[in-house]
Amino acid sequence: LTAKDVRTFLRDNTQWSQLLLLGGLVIVYVYNFSVLPLDQVPLGGGFLLNEMALFNMGLAGFVLTALATRFVFPAVSTEGEAYWIIRSAPVGLARYLTGKCLLFFWPMAVVGEFLVVVTNTLLGVRPFMMVLTAVTMLFLTLGIVALAVGLGAIYPNFKQRSGAQVSTGFGGVLYMMVSLIFIGSVVVLEIWSAHLLFITEAHGGTISWTQWVLLAGAWGLIAAITTLAVWQPLKRGISVLKAYE
């Protein structure tokens, strides 16, 4: 099934040619960071730059959401009227949707990590922030892809003529809204936890056990939100596809 999806994508020039647009989008995104007047940042700007790294992570997540809306969300619907072959094949729907997630996760992760690492390098953030944003971006990418596959299974359109028609429907709009809420929630929690660490360090203090509890709670909440974004849409999508006639 994965090999079939890859061949279908490569044979459809209306899809792979849009990778040129992706390349242009990535170039513009990175260029905007390369021309930032970082030399004019006032003293103590290192704190500001490290905070910007977290906002940068959110912006990269928005870029991935746009890509997922066009390429990942229609993944189930592109089966078209041949969907009955999938249902009659000796492959469970859970494995089928998991395969879709794995297929799109790796290229999306490469794009997300490239955006985060390169732009953070241009910002000159500290190594801790580089590692934090890179690891968080992996979890964000997993949630973004799983949401796209899951909601694409909940709102399939097997009579579509192109993936663009699917992504502009109600399900595509709903996916973008849910994905942006997911990204915003994770970024806000990351900003709050990083801000607490930076403020404590700036005052030359040590993190108390109460602050460690708060930090653990914030990071645990991030893990819970990501797990919910991955598990719930796929579970619901499996139920909808099983009931589809």
C-alpha positions as CSV (number, residue, x, y, z in Angstrom):
1,L,0.0,0.0,0.0
2,T,2.8,2.4,0.8
3,A,4.6,1.6,-2.5
4,K,1.3,2.2,-4.3
5,D,0.9,5.6,-2.6
6,V,4.4,6.6,-3.6
7,R,3.9,5.6,-7.2
8,T,0.6,7.3,-7.4
9,F,2.2,10.5,-6.1
10,L,5.1,10.4,-8.5
11,R,2.9,9.7,-11.5
12,D,0.5,12.5,-10.8
13,N,2.3,15.6,-12.0
14,T,-0.3,17.9,-10.5
15,Q,0.9,16.8,-7.0
16,W,4.7,16.3,-7.2
17,S,5.0,19.5,-9.2
18,Q,3.6,21.4,-6.2
19,L,6.8,20.5,-4.4
20,L,8.3,23.4,-6.3
21,L,5.9,25.6,-4.3
22,L,7.1,23.9,-1.2
23,G,10.7,24.7,-2.0
24,G,9.8,28.4,-2.6
25,L,7.9,28.6,0.7
26,V,10.9,27.1,2.6
27,I,13.3,29.5,0.9
28,V,11.2,32.6,1.7
29,Y,10.7,31.4,5.3
30,V,14.4,31.0,5.9
31,Y,15.3,34.2,4.1
32,N,13.0,36.2,6.4
33,F,15.1,35.1,9.4
34,S,18.4,35.7,7.6
35,V,17.6,39.4,7.1
36,L,16.5,40.1,10.7
37,P,18.5,43.0,12.2
38,L,19.9,40.9,15.1
39,D,22.8,43.3,15.6
40,Q,20.3,45.9,16.7
41,V,18.9,43.8,19.5
42,P,19.6,45.6,22.8
43,L,21.7,44.2,25.6
44,G,20.1,41.2,27.1
45,G,18.6,40.3,23.7
46,G,19.7,36.7,24.2
47,F,16.6,36.2,26.3
48,L,14.5,37.7,23.5
49,L,16.1,35.5,20.9
50,N,15.5,32.3,22.8
51,E,11.9,33.3,23.3
52,M,11.7,33.9,19.5
53,A,12.9,30.4,18.9
54,L,9.7,29.1,20.5
55,F,7.5,31.3,18.3
56,N,9.6,30.2,15.4
57,M,8.6,26.6,16.3
58,G,5.0,27.6,16.1
59,L,5.4,29.2,12.8
60,A,7.1,26.1,11.4
61,G,4.1,24.1,12.7
62,F,1.7,26.4,10.8
63,V,3.8,25.7,7.6
64,L,3.5,22.0,8.2
65,T,-0.2,22.3,8.7
66,A,-0.6,24.0,5.3
67,L,1.4,21.2,3.7
68,A,-0.6,18.5,5.5
69,T,-3.9,20.1,4.5
70,R,-2.9,19.7,0.9
71,F,-1.0,16.4,0.8
72,V,-1.8,14.4,4.0
73,F,-5.5,15.1,4.7
74,P,-6.7,13.8,1.3
75,A,-4.6,10.6,1.7
76,V,-7.6,8.4,2.5
77,S,-9.9,10.0,0.0
78,T,-7.4,9.5,-2.9
79,E,-8.3,5.8,-2.8
80,G,-11.3,6.8,-4.7
81,E,-13.9,4.2,-5.7
82,A,-11.2,1.6,-5.3
83,Y,-11.6,1.9,-1.5
84,W,-13.5,-1.4,-1.5
85,I,-10.2,-3.1,-2.4
86,I,-8.7,-1.8,0.8
87,R,-11.7,-3.1,2.8
88,S,-11.5,-6.5,1.2
89,A,-7.8,-6.8,1.7
90,P,-6.3,-8.7,4.6
91,V,-5.1,-5.5,6.2
92,G,-6.8,-4.0,9.2
93,L,-7.9,-0.3,9.2
94,A,-5.7,0.4,12.2
95,R,-2.6,-0.8,10.3
96,Y,-3.8,0.9,7.1
97,L,-4.0,4.4,8.8
98,T,-0.8,3.8,10.7
99,G,0.9,3.1,7.4
100,K,-0.4,6.4,6.1
101,C,0.9,8.2,9.2
102,L,4.4,6.7,8.8
103,L,4.5,7.4,5.1
104,F,4.0,11.1,5.6
105,F,5.6,11.6,9.0
106,W,9.2,11.2,7.8
107,P,9.2,13.8,5.0
108,M,7.2,16.2,7.1
109,A,9.6,15.7,10.0
110,V,12.5,16.5,7.7
111,V,10.9,19.7,6.6
112,G,10.0,20.7,10.1
113,E,13.4,20.0,11.6
114,F,15.1,21.8,8.7
115,L,13.0,24.9,9.3
116,V,13.6,24.9,13.1
117,V,17.3,24.1,13.1
118,V,18.3,26.5,10.3
119,T,16.3,29.4,11.6
120,N,17.4,28.9,15.2
121,T,21.0,28.8,13.9
122,L,20.4,32.1,12.3
123,L,19.0,33.5,15.5
124,G,22.0,32.2,17.5
125,V,20.0,30.5,20.2
126,R,21.7,28.5,23.0
127,P,22.1,24.7,22.6
128,F,19.4,24.0,25.2
129,M,16.8,25.8,23.1
130,M,18.0,24.2,19.9
131,V,17.5,20.7,21.4
132,L,14.2,21.6,23.1
133,T,12.7,23.1,19.9
134,A,14.0,20.2,17.7
135,V,12.6,17.5,20.0
136,T,9.3,19.4,20.4
137,M,9.0,19.8,16.6
138,L,9.1,16.0,16.2
139,F,6.1,15.6,18.6
140,L,4.3,18.5,16.8
141,T,4.9,16.8,13.4
142,L,3.5,13.5,14.7
143,G,0.4,15.3,16.0
144,I,-0.1,17.3,12.8
145,V,0.2,14.2,10.6
146,A,-2.0,12.0,12.8
147,L,-4.7,14.7,12.9
148,A,-4.6,15.0,9.1
149,V,-4.9,11.3,8.5
150,G,-7.5,10.8,11.2
151,L,-9.8,13.7,10.2
152,G,-9.2,12.7,6.6
153,A,-10.7,9.3,7.5
154,I,-13.6,10.9,9.4
155,Y,-14.5,13.1,6.5
156,P,-13.6,11.0,3.4
157,N,-14.6,11.9,-0.1
158,F,-14.1,8.9,-2.4
159,K,-15.8,10.6,-5.3
160,Q,-13.3,13.4,-5.5
161,R,-11.4,14.2,-8.7
162,S,-8.3,15.7,-7.0
163,G,-6.8,16.1,-3.6
164,A,-7.3,19.8,-3.8
165,Q,-11.0,19.4,-3.8
166,V,-10.8,17.3,-0.6
167,S,-8.6,19.7,1.3
168,T,-10.9,22.7,0.6
169,G,-14.0,21.0,2.0
170,F,-15.5,21.1,5.5
171,G,-13.1,18.5,6.8
172,G,-10.0,20.3,5.5
173,V,-11.1,23.6,7.1
174,L,-11.9,21.8,10.4
175,Y,-8.5,20.1,10.3
176,M,-6.7,23.4,9.9
177,M,-8.6,24.9,12.9
178,V,-7.9,21.8,15.2
179,S,-4.3,21.7,14.1
180,L,-3.7,25.4,14.9
181,I,-5.3,24.9,18.3
182,F,-3.0,21.9,18.9
183,I,0.1,23.8,17.9
184,G,-0.9,26.9,19.9
185,S,-1.5,24.9,23.0
186,V,1.9,23.2,22.9
187,V,3.8,26.4,22.1
188,V,2.1,28.4,24.9
189,L,3.1,25.7,27.4
190,E,6.6,25.6,26.0
191,I,6.9,29.4,26.3
192,W,5.7,29.4,29.8
193,S,8.0,26.6,31.0
194,A,11.1,28.2,29.2
195,H,10.2,31.6,30.5
196,L,10.2,30.2,34.1
197,L,13.7,28.7,33.5
198,F,15.1,31.8,32.0
199,I,13.8,34.1,34.7
200,T,15.2,31.9,37.4
201,E,18.6,31.8,35.6
202,A,18.6,35.6,35.1
203,H,18.2,36.2,38.8
204,G,21.0,33.8,39.6
205,G,18.7,31.5,41.6
206,T,18.0,27.8,41.5
207,I,14.8,26.1,40.6
208,S,12.8,25.1,43.6
209,W,10.9,21.8,44.0
210,T,7.6,23.7,43.5
211,Q,8.9,25.0,40.2
212,W,10.1,21.6,39.1
213,V,6.5,20.3,39.8
214,L,5.1,23.0,37.7
215,L,7.5,22.3,34.9
216,A,6.8,18.6,35.1
217,G,3.1,19.4,34.9
218,A,3.5,21.6,31.8
219,W,5.6,19.0,30.0
220,G,3.2,16.2,31.1
221,L,0.4,18.3,29.7
222,I,2.2,18.7,26.4
223,A,2.7,14.9,26.2
224,A,-1.0,14.4,27.0
225,I,-2.2,16.9,24.4
226,T,0.1,15.2,21.8
227,T,-1.2,11.7,22.7
228,L,-4.8,12.9,22.4
229,A,-4.1,14.5,19.0
230,V,-2.6,11.3,17.7
231,W,-4.8,8.7,19.2
232,Q,-8.3,10.2,19.2
233,P,-8.6,11.2,15.5
234,L,-7.2,7.8,14.3
235,K,-9.6,5.9,16.6
236,R,-12.6,7.9,15.4
237,G,-11.4,7.6,11.8
238,I,-11.2,3.8,12.1
239,S,-14.8,3.7,13.4
240,V,-16.1,5.9,10.5
241,L,-14.3,3.8,7.8
242,K,-15.7,0.6,9.3
243,A,-19.2,1.9,9.1
244,Y,-18.7,3.3,5.6
245,E,-20.7,1.6,2.8
